[in-house]
Amino acid sequence: MSLLQKDTKKVIAGLELLAGFLALYLLGKMHSLCGTFFFVDNDAAPSRVISMNSSVLSHRKMLKSPRKFAATNFTFTWIARVPSCSNPADEPSRMKTENLTQRGFSSLDIPWNVVEDLMSEHV
């Protein structure tokens, strides 16, 4: 959290971007030539992902990943602002995973060392 709040007190957009970065990092190792969907329920995050830019340094660092991923894996990305009740990631973000695991989804371990490396890079 301290890495996300280093440049801004508004942490929600950073957490949304972090989730997107982690999803692309983890799934990018398994898939290419595919579509990616970002469902976010924060107003600031979609505009940052669409423009691939932010005035917040920690956000710019995370946005490097989707740019690189899209360029090297030939993917297209759709970004949608959805209300929390329609966001498939809302329950897992609140540590509620039963509904998804019952439908066959599984969780992946978060590579925190990769996050630390990303956040320590210069942009």
Buried (B, 14 or more C-beta within 10 A) or exposed (E): EEBBEEBBEEEBBBBBBBBBBBBBBBBBEEEEEEEBEBBBBBEBBBBBBEEEEBEBEBBBBBBBBBEEBBEEBEBEBEBEBBEEEEBEBBBBEEEEEEEBEEEEEEEEEEEEEBBEEBBEEEE
